[in-house]
Amino acid sequence: MVRRTIVKVCGLTRREDASWALACGADWLGFVVHGESPRRIEPEDAGRIVASVGGGLAVAVMVGVTPAQALDLATRSHAARVQLHKVDPATWPADFPLACTFAMGVTPEGRIVGDEPASNHLLLLDTSYGAQAGGTGRTWPWAVARDLCERRDVMLAGGLNADNVGEAIRTLHPFGVDASSSLELSPGIKDPERVRRYVAAARAPELEHAPDSNAKDS
C-alpha cells in the first residue's frame, strides 16, 4: 500500500495562485512571512488568502525567528503549522502549540548540513546553496537521504518540478514534496500550467499502485 504523498506549493503571494494549487490537488500552501525572500508577503496578507480559499493546510515559512515570533507570525497568517529555516531545533520549546517543520540543507554535491530535529517534527531537506534559505531551484542527489526517509517523515524540496518529482518520490517514498521557484513565471507569481503538471506528476506514483477499478473478483 503506497501512502498518499503530501504535495506542497510554496512561495504563494496571490489568492488566485493558492486557489489554483488547491484545485489541482495540492494539500499544503506555503507562505513566506519572514526572511529575505522575493516571495515574502505580510502575514496579514497571507491570512486573508488562507481565509478566502477555505481549504488546504497553510504553512507559515520563516527564517531565523524565536518561538514567540513564530507563533505571532503564524497566528496572523492563519497558518496551521510553521516551517523554520536557520533555527536550532534543540532550542525549540517542546510545548510549542503548532506543528513544526525544520529545514536542513543538502549541498548540490550531496552533503547534508544542519542539526536534525526530534522525530516528532517534520524534517524538510532543501538545497543548501550559499546564504539562501531555500528557493534555489536547484536539486540535490536524493539517494543521500535514503536512510533518513526510511526512519522518519521527510519532505523533499529543491528544484522539484513536473519532470523530476515523480522520480524523487519513487526513489525515496517521502512524506511529502515541496516546490516554489520552479513553478513560477516570476518570483511569487505562479505559472498555472507548471503547478498543474507538478501536482499531477506527484500523484502519478500513487496511481501506479492503485487497485484497478475495472478489475473483477475471481
Protein Blocks (a to p, Z undefined) as FASTA:
>chain_A
ZZddddddehiabfklmmmmmmnopabdcddfbdcdfkbccfklmmmmmmmnopajdddd
dehiafklmmmmmmmnopabdcdehiafklpcfklcbdcdddddddfkopaedjdddfkb
ccdddddehjbggjkopacdfklmmmmmmmoccddeehiafklmmmmmmmnopabdcdfk
lmcfbghiacfklmmmmmmmmmmmmmmmgccfkbccZZ
